[in-house]
């Protein structure tokens, strides 16, 4: 495992995050147990953010909100054979329409499709504190 600066990733690490991969998001339930779900993730090292779009009523959004204004400690991860990459940080939920639209555009660029309109969409923004992996 190699630790990396999430704001200054090596070219190969960033390229891996630009490829089409299903990821996981790990949040914590109120009892402290991990909640791991498949998600699409976009990585923006310049802003120091990873983003996940979701429905406002999702469990992942609820877990992040339950952590309060200071945010929730979360991790996103992707794996392909022997390559893997994890981003960790503090997540908050945004209902700001411009932030959501930006997250949707980034998702469409990475995953090659624009999600269907959803008036209940929010974006989980993860302020990155750590990056690691073998990619």
Secondary structure as UniProt FT lines:
FT   STRAND          2..4
FT   TURN            6..7
FT   HELIX           11..18
FT   STRAND          23..28
FT   TURN            30..31
FT   STRAND          34..39
FT   STRAND          42..44
FT   TURN            45..48
FT   STRAND          49..55
FT   TURN            56..57
FT   HELIX           59..66
FT   TURN            69..70
FT   STRAND          72..80
FT   TURN            81..82
FT   STRAND          83..94
FT   HELIX           97..111
FT   TURN            119..120
FT   STRAND          121..133
//
